[in-house]
Amino acid sequence: MGETNTRTITVTGTGTAEAPPDLLTISVGVECRRAGVGAAYADAGTASAAVSGALRQHGVADADIRTSGLNVRPELVWRDGEGQHVAGYVASRLLTVRVRQVAAASAVIAAVVDAGGDDVRLNGLELGFADESAVLAQARDAAWQDAVAAAEQLASLASARLGAVVSVADQPLFSGPVPLAKIQRAVATEAISVEAGHASVGASVTVVWELAV
């Protein structure tokens, strides 16, 4: 008996969905330059604690404040005739903070800078979703419609029509959170405004159909 060759068509569709973000992730750095390593480390701890306290006062939960980096290093300078020379020590801490009240973001940032003073650094902001499943479902719907439209066109060009679906694969599409411009501490930090706007989530599906005459 001969084998029956089933004609198939494979199409990948992509889609996106947008919604107002409900989560802001802030990268907050504390960097202290001091003559001695002990003073640098202690002052970095004090500034970090002040920043954490300000965050809690603005409703940020302990679970949403995470120390993601800790470093102490000598600050080296070059002197003619002497080579490298230790000019002091730098202690730094990095906090990753999740703010779930996006509308309060500007006030939270101002409080962080006030608490940390000249030792605080704002390394970046990212807008996203605490739970993106609903937005992702909409993106998958859009990706499916994109795949169907392309498959129907290709089937028509091949003088055929779409038959049964053979397989469907959900392909990862890493759209990620929406980064805001990287900022450093400014004198008039209270003037910094965080506009949430809309964030997008992407999806991609690969579908295999049988082709019918």
C-alpha positions as CSV (number, residue, x, y, z in Angstrom):
1,M,0.0,0.0,0.0
2,G,1.3,3.5,-0.8
3,E,1.5,6.2,1.7
4,T,-0.9,9.1,1.5
5,N,1.0,12.4,1.5
6,T,-0.9,15.1,3.4
7,R,-0.2,18.6,2.3
8,T,0.2,21.0,5.1
9,I,0.9,24.7,5.6
10,T,2.8,26.2,8.5
11,V,2.3,29.9,9.5
12,T,3.6,31.9,12.4
13,G,1.4,34.8,13.5
14,T,2.3,37.6,15.9
15,G,0.2,40.0,17.9
16,T,0.4,42.6,20.7
17,A,-2.0,44.0,23.2
18,E,-1.8,47.2,25.3
19,A,-3.0,48.1,28.7
20,P,-2.1,50.7,31.4
21,P,0.8,49.3,33.4
22,D,0.2,48.6,37.1
23,L,3.7,47.9,38.2
24,L,6.8,50.2,38.3
25,T,10.2,48.7,39.0
26,I,12.8,51.1,40.1
27,S,16.6,50.4,40.4
28,V,17.9,52.6,43.2
29,G,21.6,52.7,44.0
30,V,23.4,54.1,47.0
31,E,27.1,55.0,46.5
32,C,29.3,56.4,49.3
33,R,32.9,57.6,48.8
34,R,34.8,57.9,52.0
35,A,38.4,58.0,53.1
36,G,38.1,54.7,55.0
37,V,36.5,51.4,54.1
38,G,34.6,51.2,57.4
39,A,33.1,54.7,57.0
40,A,32.1,54.0,53.4
41,Y,30.4,50.7,54.4
42,A,28.6,52.2,57.4
43,D,27.4,55.3,55.5
44,A,26.1,53.2,52.6
45,G,24.2,51.2,55.1
46,T,22.7,54.3,56.7
47,A,21.7,55.8,53.4
48,S,20.2,52.5,52.2
49,A,18.2,52.2,55.4
50,A,17.0,55.8,55.0
51,V,15.9,55.0,51.4
52,S,14.1,51.8,52.5
53,G,12.4,53.7,55.3
54,A,11.1,56.4,52.9
55,L,9.8,53.7,50.6
56,R,7.9,52.0,53.4
57,Q,6.4,55.4,54.4
58,H,5.0,55.6,50.9
59,G,3.3,52.3,51.1
60,V,5.9,50.0,49.5
61,A,5.8,46.6,51.2
62,D,8.9,44.9,52.5
63,A,8.5,42.1,50.0
64,D,8.8,44.7,47.2
65,I,12.2,46.0,48.4
66,R,15.1,43.8,47.5
67,T,18.9,44.2,47.9
68,S,20.2,43.1,44.5
69,G,23.8,44.2,44.9
70,L,26.4,45.0,47.5
71,N,30.0,46.1,46.7
72,V,33.0,47.7,48.5
73,R,36.0,48.7,46.4
74,P,39.1,50.9,46.7
75,E,39.1,54.0,44.5
76,L,42.4,54.1,42.7
77,V,44.1,57.1,41.2
78,W,47.4,57.4,39.3
79,R,50.1,59.7,40.5
80,D,53.2,60.4,38.5
81,G,56.2,58.7,40.0
82,E,54.1,56.8,42.5
83,G,51.9,54.7,40.3
84,Q,48.4,53.7,41.6
85,H,47.4,55.1,44.9
86,V,44.3,54.4,47.0
87,A,42.4,57.7,47.3
88,G,39.5,56.3,49.3
89,Y,36.9,53.6,49.2
90,V,33.5,53.3,47.6
91,A,30.7,51.3,49.1
92,S,27.6,50.7,47.0
93,R,24.3,49.0,47.4
94,L,21.6,48.4,44.8
95,L,17.9,48.1,45.6
96,T,15.3,46.8,43.3
97,V,11.9,48.3,44.2
98,R,8.5,47.4,42.9
99,V,5.9,50.2,43.2
100,R,2.4,48.9,42.8
101,Q,0.7,52.3,42.9
102,V,2.0,53.7,39.6
103,A,0.2,57.0,40.1
104,A,2.3,57.6,43.2
105,A,5.6,57.0,41.4
106,S,6.8,60.6,41.2
107,A,6.2,61.1,44.9
108,V,8.1,57.9,45.7
109,I,11.1,58.9,43.6
110,A,11.2,62.3,45.2
111,A,11.1,60.7,48.7
112,V,13.9,58.3,47.8
113,V,16.2,61.1,46.6
114,D,15.4,63.2,49.7
115,A,16.2,60.3,52.0
116,G,19.4,59.3,50.3
117,G,20.7,62.8,49.5
118,D,23.8,63.1,47.3
119,D,24.6,59.4,47.8
120,V,21.5,58.1,46.0
121,R,21.4,57.1,42.3
122,L,18.4,56.3,40.2
123,N,19.6,53.8,37.6
124,G,16.4,53.1,35.7
125,L,12.7,52.6,35.7
126,E,10.6,49.9,34.0
127,L,6.8,49.8,33.6
128,G,5.0,46.5,33.4
129,F,2.3,44.3,34.8
130,A,2.0,42.5,38.2
131,D,0.0,39.9,36.3
132,E,0.1,40.1,32.6
133,S,-2.0,36.9,31.9
134,A,-5.1,38.9,30.8
135,V,-3.1,41.1,28.4
136,L,-1.1,38.1,27.1
137,A,-4.4,36.3,26.3
138,Q,-5.5,39.3,24.2
139,A,-2.1,39.3,22.4
140,R,-2.5,35.5,21.7
141,D,-5.9,36.2,20.2
142,A,-4.3,38.8,17.9
143,A,-1.5,36.4,17.0
144,W,-4.0,33.7,16.1
145,Q,-6.0,36.0,13.8
146,D,-2.7,37.1,12.2
147,A,-1.8,33.4,11.5
148,V,-5.2,32.6,10.2
149,A,-5.3,35.5,7.8
150,A,-1.8,34.7,6.4
151,A,-2.7,31.0,6.1
152,E,-5.9,31.6,4.2
153,Q,-4.1,33.9,1.8
154,L,-1.4,31.4,1.1
155,A,-3.9,28.5,0.8
156,S,-5.8,30.5,-1.8
157,L,-2.7,31.2,-3.7
158,A,-2.1,27.5,-3.8
159,S,-5.6,26.8,-5.1
160,A,-6.5,25.1,-1.8
161,R,-8.3,25.8,1.4
162,L,-7.5,25.3,5.0
163,G,-8.3,22.0,6.6
164,A,-8.0,20.7,10.1
165,V,-5.4,22.2,12.5
166,V,-2.5,19.7,12.9
167,S,-0.6,21.5,15.7
168,V,-0.3,24.8,17.5
169,A,2.8,26.0,19.2
170,D,3.0,29.1,21.5
171,Q,6.3,30.7,20.7
172,P,7.9,33.1,23.3
173,L,8.0,36.7,22.3
174,F,10.1,38.6,24.8
175,S,8.6,42.1,24.7
176,G,9.5,42.7,28.3
177,P,8.7,45.6,30.4
178,V,8.7,49.1,29.0
179,P,12.0,50.9,30.0
180,L,11.9,54.6,30.7
181,A,14.9,56.7,30.0
182,K,17.8,56.1,32.4
183,I,18.1,58.9,34.8
184,Q,20.6,60.1,37.4
185,R,19.9,62.2,40.4
186,A,19.1,65.8,39.5
187,V,18.8,68.9,41.8
188,A,15.2,69.4,41.0
189,T,14.2,65.7,41.3
190,E,10.7,66.6,42.5
191,A,10.1,67.9,39.0
192,I,10.5,64.5,37.5
193,S,7.2,63.1,36.4
194,V,6.4,59.5,35.6
195,E,3.8,59.1,32.9
196,A,2.5,55.6,32.8
197,G,0.9,55.6,29.4
198,H,0.3,52.1,28.0
199,A,2.6,49.0,28.0
200,S,2.4,46.3,25.4
201,V,2.7,42.5,25.6
202,G,3.6,40.4,22.5
203,A,2.7,36.9,21.6
204,S,3.5,34.5,18.7
205,V,1.8,31.3,17.6
206,T,3.0,28.8,15.0
207,V,0.1,26.8,13.5
208,V,0.2,23.9,11.1
209,W,-3.0,23.3,8.9
210,E,-3.8,20.5,6.5
211,L,-4.5,21.8,3.0
212,A,-7.7,20.6,1.4
213,V,-8.5,20.8,-2.3
